[in-house]
């Protein structure tokens, strides 16, 4: 019985390791849609790091301010190609926009560089920059997310 459990555990470990290799091997062949989903995961994580209430519905992210107003977070990957496949020549520039319930865009943040191949560390770092810039721009428009934002507003 113990031998069977060891074989099952070994099989699960081998499958897990093969999946890791498969993920890294396919990292260079991401479609724009897959890349967009990865960015959305990290963007949601970054809003949560700033203790902002986040709701994810069908890959649509909504954030809520201190007054519980709902804002739609939109990520676009601006590409130099009409193709949905990434390749050596295609570059993507992530653009993060926030709009209110009246479909009025409140902020737009983007990176200054375009990439052909993103790895997870780059996606995470770019997401951090985009979210921080977005929060700063929203606070300049009087949209606050926590008591900490009120303290910053009072000092200004």
TORLO-85804 format. One record per residue (C-alpha): residue in one letter; x, y, z; chain. Coordinates in steps of 0.02 Angstrom, whole numbers. Each point is the difference from the previous one (the first is absolute). Layout:
N
<nukol residu="A" px="X" py="Y" pz="Z" chaine="A"/>
...
//
This chain:
156
<nukol residu="X" px="0" py="0" pz="0" chaine="A"/>
<nukol residu="X" px="142" py="119" pz="45" chaine="A"/>
<nukol residu="X" px="88" py="-39" pz="-164" chaine="A"/>
<nukol residu="X" px="-156" py="45" pz="-99" chaine="A"/>
<nukol residu="X" px="-13" py="168" pz="90" chaine="A"/>
<nukol residu="X" px="182" py="38" pz="-38" chaine="A"/>
<nukol residu="X" px="-28" py="-41" pz="-184" chaine="A"/>
<nukol residu="X" px="-155" py="112" pz="-5" chaine="A"/>
<nukol residu="X" px="93" py="143" pz="86" chaine="A"/>
<nukol residu="X" px="147" py="-21" pz="-120" chaine="A"/>
<nukol residu="X" px="-119" py="2" pz="-149" chaine="A"/>
<nukol residu="X" px="-82" py="160" pz="62" chaine="A"/>
<nukol residu="X" px="171" py="80" pz="26" chaine="A"/>
<nukol residu="X" px="56" py="-48" pz="-176" chaine="A"/>
<nukol residu="X" px="-160" py="71" pz="-76" chaine="A"/>
<nukol residu="X" px="24" py="161" pz="98" chaine="A"/>
<nukol residu="X" px="182" py="19" pz="-57" chaine="A"/>
<nukol residu="X" px="-47" py="-36" pz="-181" chaine="A"/>
<nukol residu="X" px="-136" py="134" pz="10" chaine="A"/>
<nukol residu="X" px="128" py="125" pz="65" chaine="A"/>
<nukol residu="X" px="114" py="-37" pz="-149" chaine="A"/>
<nukol residu="X" px="-148" py="14" pz="-117" chaine="A"/>
<nukol residu="X" px="-48" py="170" pz="72" chaine="A"/>
<nukol residu="X" px="176" py="69" pz="-20" chaine="A"/>
<nukol residu="X" px="17" py="-73" pz="-174" chaine="A"/>
<nukol residu="X" px="-164" py="80" pz="-54" chaine="A"/>
<nukol residu="X" px="38" py="168" pz="82" chaine="A"/>
<nukol residu="X" px="74" py="66" pz="-162" chaine="A"/>
<nukol residu="X" px="-151" py="-54" pz="-102" chaine="A"/>
<nukol residu="X" px="-136" py="89" pz="99" chaine="A"/>
<nukol residu="X" px="-146" py="70" pz="-94" chaine="A"/>
<nukol residu="X" px="-53" py="177" pz="39" chaine="A"/>
<nukol residu="X" px="-156" py="-69" pz="87" chaine="A"/>
<nukol residu="X" px="104" py="-112" pz="114" chaine="A"/>
<nukol residu="X" px="119" py="142" pz="36" chaine="A"/>
<nukol residu="X" px="-148" py="112" pz="40" chaine="A"/>
<nukol residu="X" px="-67" py="-128" pz="125" chaine="A"/>
<nukol residu="X" px="169" py="-12" pz="86" chaine="A"/>
<nukol residu="X" px="10" py="190" pz="15" chaine="A"/>
<nukol residu="X" px="-176" py="6" pz="73" chaine="A"/>
<nukol residu="X" px="47" py="-124" pz="136" chaine="A"/>
<nukol residu="X" px="148" py="106" pz="54" chaine="A"/>
<nukol residu="X" px="-98" py="163" pz="-14" chaine="A"/>
<nukol residu="X" px="-136" py="-71" pz="112" chaine="A"/>
<nukol residu="X" px="135" py="-55" pz="123" chaine="A"/>
<nukol residu="X" px="77" py="173" pz="4" chaine="A"/>
<nukol residu="X" px="-166" py="86" pz="35" chaine="A"/>
<nukol residu="X" px="-25" py="-123" pz="142" chaine="A"/>
<nukol residu="X" px="175" py="40" pz="66" chaine="A"/>
<nukol residu="X" px="-59" py="180" pz="20" chaine="A"/>
<nukol residu="X" px="-153" py="-64" pz="94" chaine="A"/>
<nukol residu="X" px="-118" py="54" pz="-137" chaine="A"/>
<nukol residu="X" px="-162" py="-97" pz="-13" chaine="A"/>
<nukol residu="X" px="6" py="-100" pz="-163" chaine="A"/>
<nukol residu="X" px="-129" py="-106" pz="-88" chaine="A"/>
<nukol residu="X" px="43" py="-112" pz="-147" chaine="A"/>
<nukol residu="X" px="-145" py="-54" pz="-110" chaine="A"/>
<nukol residu="X" px="37" py="-96" pz="-160" chaine="A"/>
<nukol residu="X" px="175" py="76" pz="-18" chaine="A"/>
<nukol residu="X" px="-71" py="174" pz="31" chaine="A"/>
<nukol residu="X" px="74" py="90" pz="149" chaine="A"/>
<nukol residu="X" px="-97" py="127" pz="101" chaine="A"/>
<nukol residu="X" px="70" py="103" pz="142" chaine="A"/>
<nukol residu="X" px="-100" py="90" pz="134" chaine="A"/>
<nukol residu="X" px="47" py="163" pz="84" chaine="A"/>
<nukol residu="X" px="-25" py="47" pz="182" chaine="A"/>
<nukol residu="X" px="-179" py="55" pz="-38" chaine="A"/>
<nukol residu="X" px="-32" py="-169" pz="-85" chaine="A"/>
<nukol residu="X" px="-9" py="77" pz="-176" chaine="A"/>
<nukol residu="X" px="40" py="-128" pz="-135" chaine="A"/>
<nukol residu="X" px="135" py="28" pz="-132" chaine="A"/>
<nukol residu="X" px="41" py="-111" pz="-147" chaine="A"/>
<nukol residu="X" px="184" py="-43" pz="-26" chaine="A"/>
<nukol residu="X" px="45" py="-31" pz="-181" chaine="A"/>
<nukol residu="X" px="165" py="-68" pz="-65" chaine="A"/>
<nukol residu="X" px="46" py="13" pz="-183" chaine="A"/>
<nukol residu="X" px="157" py="-67" pz="-80" chaine="A"/>
<nukol residu="X" px="40" py="116" pz="-142" chaine="A"/>
<nukol residu="X" px="89" py="-100" pz="-135" chaine="A"/>
<nukol residu="X" px="85" py="42" pz="-163" chaine="A"/>
<nukol residu="X" px="-90" py="-140" pz="-89" chaine="A"/>
<nukol residu="X" px="-179" py="-48" pz="-37" chaine="A"/>
<nukol residu="X" px="42" py="-182" pz="33" chaine="A"/>
<nukol residu="X" px="-54" py="-81" pz="163" chaine="A"/>
<nukol residu="X" px="163" py="-99" pz="10" chaine="A"/>
<nukol residu="X" px="159" py="68" pz="76" chaine="A"/>
<nukol residu="X" px="155" py="-22" pz="-103" chaine="A"/>
<nukol residu="X" px="176" py="71" pz="-13" chaine="A"/>
<nukol residu="X" px="-59" py="162" pz="-81" chaine="A"/>
<nukol residu="X" px="-155" py="33" pz="104" chaine="A"/>
<nukol residu="X" px="15" py="115" pz="149" chaine="A"/>
<nukol residu="X" px="-129" py="35" pz="133" chaine="A"/>
<nukol residu="X" px="-20" py="156" pz="106" chaine="A"/>
<nukol residu="X" px="-113" py="-25" pz="152" chaine="A"/>
<nukol residu="X" px="-125" py="141" pz="30" chaine="A"/>
<nukol residu="X" px="-106" py="3" pz="158" chaine="A"/>
<nukol residu="X" px="-158" py="107" pz="0" chaine="A"/>
<nukol residu="X" px="-133" py="31" pz="131" chaine="A"/>
<nukol residu="X" px="-175" py="59" pz="-40" chaine="A"/>
<nukol residu="X" px="-152" py="40" pz="105" chaine="A"/>
<nukol residu="X" px="-181" py="-56" pz="-14" chaine="A"/>
<nukol residu="X" px="-33" py="134" pz="-132" chaine="A"/>
<nukol residu="X" px="136" py="-78" pz="-112" chaine="A"/>
<nukol residu="X" px="109" py="154" pz="27" chaine="A"/>
<nukol residu="X" px="185" py="-43" pz="0" chaine="A"/>
<nukol residu="X" px="81" py="70" pz="158" chaine="A"/>
<nukol residu="X" px="179" py="-59" pz="-22" chaine="A"/>
<nukol residu="X" px="115" py="-77" pz="-126" chaine="A"/>
<nukol residu="X" px="171" py="-70" pz="43" chaine="A"/>
<nukol residu="X" px="125" py="-86" pz="-112" chaine="A"/>
<nukol residu="X" px="179" py="-58" pz="-1" chaine="A"/>
<nukol residu="X" px="131" py="88" pz="-101" chaine="A"/>
<nukol residu="X" px="71" py="-156" pz="-77" chaine="A"/>
<nukol residu="X" px="-69" py="-136" pz="-108" chaine="A"/>
<nukol residu="X" px="44" py="-182" pz="17" chaine="A"/>
<nukol residu="X" px="-1" py="-151" pz="-111" chaine="A"/>
<nukol residu="X" px="19" py="-134" pz="133" chaine="A"/>
<nukol residu="X" px="-67" py="27" pz="174" chaine="A"/>
<nukol residu="X" px="48" py="-109" pz="146" chaine="A"/>
<nukol residu="X" px="-99" py="-5" pz="162" chaine="A"/>
<nukol residu="X" px="121" py="114" pz="92" chaine="A"/>
<nukol residu="X" px="-17" py="133" pz="-135" chaine="A"/>
<nukol residu="X" px="-190" py="-16" pz="3" chaine="A"/>
<nukol residu="X" px="-1" py="20" pz="188" chaine="A"/>
<nukol residu="X" px="115" py="152" pz="0" chaine="A"/>
<nukol residu="X" px="-94" py="86" pz="-140" chaine="A"/>
<nukol residu="X" px="-164" py="-34" pz="90" chaine="A"/>
<nukol residu="X" px="69" py="81" pz="159" chaine="A"/>
<nukol residu="X" px="49" py="156" pz="-96" chaine="A"/>
<nukol residu="X" px="-167" py="12" pz="-91" chaine="A"/>
<nukol residu="X" px="-104" py="-23" pz="158" chaine="A"/>
<nukol residu="X" px="101" py="124" pz="103" chaine="A"/>
<nukol residu="X" px="-11" py="131" pz="-138" chaine="A"/>
<nukol residu="X" px="-188" py="-31" pz="-15" chaine="A"/>
<nukol residu="X" px="-29" py="19" pz="187" chaine="A"/>
<nukol residu="X" px="100" py="162" pz="2" chaine="A"/>
<nukol residu="X" px="-99" py="71" pz="-147" chaine="A"/>
<nukol residu="X" px="-166" py="-49" pz="79" chaine="A"/>
<nukol residu="X" px="48" py="83" pz="164" chaine="A"/>
<nukol residu="X" px="38" py="160" pz="-95" chaine="A"/>
<nukol residu="X" px="-180" py="-8" pz="-62" chaine="A"/>
<nukol residu="X" px="-64" py="-16" pz="178" chaine="A"/>
<nukol residu="X" px="-32" py="-187" pz="-5" chaine="A"/>
<nukol residu="X" px="64" py="-83" pz="159" chaine="A"/>
<nukol residu="X" px="3" py="-182" pz="51" chaine="A"/>
<nukol residu="X" px="45" py="-2" pz="184" chaine="A"/>
<nukol residu="X" px="25" py="100" pz="159" chaine="A"/>
<nukol residu="X" px="184" py="12" pz="-46" chaine="A"/>
<nukol residu="X" px="-48" py="98" pz="-157" chaine="A"/>
<nukol residu="X" px="-94" py="123" pz="111" chaine="A"/>
<nukol residu="X" px="157" py="29" pz="103" chaine="A"/>
<nukol residu="X" px="99" py="39" pz="-157" chaine="A"/>
<nukol residu="X" px="-139" py="117" pz="-60" chaine="A"/>
<nukol residu="X" px="-1" py="93" pz="168" chaine="A"/>
<nukol residu="X" px="189" py="30" pz="-8" chaine="A"/>
<nukol residu="X" px="-15" py="76" pz="-174" chaine="A"/>
//
